[in-house]
């Protein structure tokens, strides 16, 4: 899934960062939070945040992924479509891996 996907960039950067900050601190990558929390929250900034997460080791990506999906699903902010898009992308990714 492209990280600049129009559905993914619907995620509110400030709130998503805040939710993911605890995970980033635990994995000693608070620099990602610091870098993205000081910028703007336009679609390009959301894309850059997801790109930074994509460069993390797989295990750490999964920790952030779970935190973000839980936030998007449970926040009552009408962002379930973003969480669904992330989950669908994850399923597609792993189905491609199984074919190899």
ChimeraX commands (.cxc) that place a marker at each C-alpha (Angstrom):
marker #1 position 0.00,0.00,0.00 radius 0.5
marker #1 position 1.43,3.40,-0.89 radius 0.5
marker #1 position 2.18,5.45,2.21 radius 0.5
marker #1 position 0.68,8.53,0.59 radius 0.5
marker #1 position -2.65,6.74,0.17 radius 0.5
marker #1 position -5.44,9.32,0.38 radius 0.5
marker #1 position -7.28,7.31,3.05 radius 0.5
marker #1 position -4.20,6.91,5.24 radius 0.5
marker #1 position -3.51,10.61,5.14 radius 0.5
marker #1 position -6.94,11.23,6.69 radius 0.5
marker #1 position -5.36,10.20,10.01 radius 0.5
marker #1 position -4.92,13.26,12.24 radius 0.5
marker #1 position -1.17,13.54,12.69 radius 0.5
marker #1 position -1.17,15.23,16.11 radius 0.5
marker #1 position -3.48,12.64,17.67 radius 0.5
marker #1 position -1.79,9.71,15.92 radius 0.5
marker #1 position 1.62,10.89,17.10 radius 0.5
marker #1 position 0.36,11.29,20.65 radius 0.5
marker #1 position -1.01,7.74,20.64 radius 0.5
marker #1 position 2.18,6.29,19.17 radius 0.5
marker #1 position 4.55,8.29,21.38 radius 0.5
marker #1 position 4.55,5.73,24.19 radius 0.5
marker #1 position 5.62,2.97,21.81 radius 0.5
marker #1 position 8.24,5.19,20.21 radius 0.5
marker #1 position 9.68,6.03,23.63 radius 0.5
marker #1 position 9.80,2.34,24.64 radius 0.5
marker #1 position 11.74,1.43,21.50 radius 0.5
marker #1 position 14.09,4.40,21.95 radius 0.5
marker #1 position 12.80,6.21,18.87 radius 0.5
marker #1 position 11.38,9.30,20.50 radius 0.5
marker #1 position 13.23,11.20,17.78 radius 0.5
marker #1 position 10.46,10.23,15.36 radius 0.5
marker #1 position 7.89,11.78,17.67 radius 0.5
marker #1 position 9.99,14.91,18.20 radius 0.5
marker #1 position 10.65,15.40,14.49 radius 0.5
marker #1 position 7.03,15.03,13.42 radius 0.5
marker #1 position 5.38,16.78,16.35 radius 0.5
marker #1 position 7.06,20.09,15.54 radius 0.5
marker #1 position 5.97,20.22,11.89 radius 0.5
marker #1 position 2.67,20.84,10.23 radius 0.5
marker #1 position -0.09,18.25,10.12 radius 0.5
marker #1 position -0.90,18.36,6.42 radius 0.5
marker #1 position -1.22,15.25,4.26 radius 0.5
marker #1 position 2.47,15.32,3.27 radius 0.5
marker #1 position 3.46,15.35,6.95 radius 0.5
marker #1 position 1.23,12.35,7.66 radius 0.5
marker #1 position 2.89,10.53,4.76 radius 0.5
marker #1 position 6.37,11.33,6.11 radius 0.5
marker #1 position 5.35,10.01,9.54 radius 0.5
marker #1 position 4.16,6.71,8.04 radius 0.5
marker #1 position 7.38,6.55,6.01 radius 0.5
marker #1 position 9.41,6.93,9.22 radius 0.5
marker #1 position 7.43,4.10,10.82 radius 0.5
marker #1 position 7.99,1.92,7.75 radius 0.5
marker #1 position 11.76,2.20,8.28 radius 0.5
marker #1 position 11.51,0.69,11.76 radius 0.5
marker #1 position 12.27,-3.01,12.33 radius 0.5
marker #1 position 9.22,-5.19,11.65 radius 0.5
marker #1 position 8.53,-5.90,15.33 radius 0.5
marker #1 position 8.54,-2.20,16.18 radius 0.5
marker #1 position 6.34,-1.42,13.18 radius 0.5
marker #1 position 3.81,-3.90,14.49 radius 0.5
marker #1 position 3.76,-2.27,17.93 radius 0.5
marker #1 position 3.07,1.15,16.40 radius 0.5
marker #1 position 0.56,-0.35,13.98 radius 0.5
marker #1 position -1.49,-1.93,16.77 radius 0.5
marker #1 position -1.49,1.31,18.77 radius 0.5
marker #1 position -2.56,3.40,15.79 radius 0.5
marker #1 position -5.32,0.98,14.72 radius 0.5
marker #1 position -6.70,0.82,18.28 radius 0.5
marker #1 position -6.78,4.61,18.43 radius 0.5
marker #1 position -8.43,4.98,15.02 radius 0.5
marker #1 position -11.02,2.28,15.76 radius 0.5
marker #1 position -11.87,3.36,19.29 radius 0.5
marker #1 position -11.53,7.10,19.24 radius 0.5
marker #1 position -15.08,7.80,18.12 radius 0.5
marker #1 position -13.65,10.32,15.68 radius 0.5
marker #1 position -15.07,8.76,12.51 radius 0.5
marker #1 position -11.65,7.38,11.55 radius 0.5
marker #1 position -12.57,3.72,11.34 radius 0.5
marker #1 position -12.10,3.85,7.55 radius 0.5
marker #1 position -8.41,4.67,8.07 radius 0.5
marker #1 position -7.99,1.75,10.49 radius 0.5
marker #1 position -9.77,-0.54,8.03 radius 0.5
marker #1 position -7.44,0.58,5.25 radius 0.5
marker #1 position -4.40,-0.18,7.42 radius 0.5
marker #1 position -5.75,-3.61,8.34 radius 0.5
marker #1 position -6.54,-4.39,4.70 radius 0.5
marker #1 position -3.03,-3.33,3.66 radius 0.5
marker #1 position -1.53,-5.56,6.33 radius 0.5
marker #1 position -3.59,-8.55,5.16 radius 0.5
marker #1 position -2.53,-7.95,1.56 radius 0.5
marker #1 position 1.11,-7.63,2.55 radius 0.5
marker #1 position 1.13,-10.93,4.43 radius 0.5
marker #1 position -0.78,-12.75,1.70 radius 0.5
marker #1 position 1.88,-11.68,-0.81 radius 0.5
marker #1 position 4.60,-12.94,1.53 radius 0.5
marker #1 position 2.89,-16.34,1.75 radius 0.5
marker #1 position 2.96,-16.64,-2.04 radius 0.5
marker #1 position 6.73,-16.31,-2.14 radius 0.5
marker link #1:1,2 radius 0.2
marker link #1:2,3 radius 0.2
marker link #1:3,4 radius 0.2
marker link #1:4,5 radius 0.2
marker link #1:5,6 radius 0.2
marker link #1:6,7 radius 0.2
marker link #1:7,8 radius 0.2
marker link #1:8,9 radius 0.2
marker link #1:9,10 radius 0.2
marker link #1:10,11 radius 0.2
marker link #1:11,12 radius 0.2
marker link #1:12,13 radius 0.2
marker link #1:13,14 radius 0.2
marker link #1:14,15 radius 0.2
marker link #1:15,16 radius 0.2
marker link #1:16,17 radius 0.2
marker link #1:17,18 radius 0.2
marker link #1:18,19 radius 0.2
marker link #1:19,20 radius 0.2
marker link #1:20,21 radius 0.2
marker link #1:21,22 radius 0.2
marker link #1:22,23 radius 0.2
marker link #1:23,24 radius 0.2
marker link #1:24,25 radius 0.2
marker link #1:25,26 radius 0.2
marker link #1:26,27 radius 0.2
marker link #1:27,28 radius 0.2
marker link #1:28,29 radius 0.2
marker link #1:29,30 radius 0.2
marker link #1:30,31 radius 0.2
marker link #1:31,32 radius 0.2
marker link #1:32,33 radius 0.2
marker link #1:33,34 radius 0.2
marker link #1:34,35 radius 0.2
marker link #1:35,36 radius 0.2
marker link #1:36,37 radius 0.2
marker link #1:37,38 radius 0.2
marker link #1:38,39 radius 0.2
marker link #1:39,40 radius 0.2
marker link #1:40,41 radius 0.2
marker link #1:41,42 radius 0.2
marker link #1:42,43 radius 0.2
marker link #1:43,44 radius 0.2
marker link #1:44,45 radius 0.2
marker link #1:45,46 radius 0.2
marker link #1:46,47 radius 0.2
marker link #1:47,48 radius 0.2
marker link #1:48,49 radius 0.2
marker link #1:49,50 radius 0.2
marker link #1:50,51 radius 0.2
marker link #1:51,52 radius 0.2
marker link #1:52,53 radius 0.2
marker link #1:53,54 radius 0.2
marker link #1:54,55 radius 0.2
marker link #1:55,56 radius 0.2
marker link #1:56,57 radius 0.2
marker link #1:57,58 radius 0.2
marker link #1:58,59 radius 0.2
marker link #1:59,60 radius 0.2
marker link #1:60,61 radius 0.2
marker link #1:61,62 radius 0.2
marker link #1:62,63 radius 0.2
marker link #1:63,64 radius 0.2
marker link #1:64,65 radius 0.2
marker link #1:65,66 radius 0.2
marker link #1:66,67 radius 0.2
marker link #1:67,68 radius 0.2
marker link #1:68,69 radius 0.2
marker link #1:69,70 radius 0.2
marker link #1:70,71 radius 0.2
marker link #1:71,72 radius 0.2
marker link #1:72,73 radius 0.2
marker link #1:73,74 radius 0.2
marker link #1:74,75 radius 0.2
marker link #1:75,76 radius 0.2
marker link #1:76,77 radius 0.2
marker link #1:77,78 radius 0.2
marker link #1:78,79 radius 0.2
marker link #1:79,80 radius 0.2
marker link #1:80,81 radius 0.2
marker link #1:81,82 radius 0.2
marker link #1:82,83 radius 0.2
marker link #1:83,84 radius 0.2
marker link #1:84,85 radius 0.2
marker link #1:85,86 radius 0.2
marker link #1:86,87 radius 0.2
marker link #1:87,88 radius 0.2
marker link #1:88,89 radius 0.2
marker link #1:89,90 radius 0.2
marker link #1:90,91 radius 0.2
marker link #1:91,92 radius 0.2
marker link #1:92,93 radius 0.2
marker link #1:93,94 radius 0.2
marker link #1:94,95 radius 0.2
marker link #1:95,96 radius 0.2
marker link #1:96,97 radius 0.2
marker link #1:97,98 radius 0.2
marker link #1:98,99 radius 0.2
marker link #1:99,100 radius 0.2
view
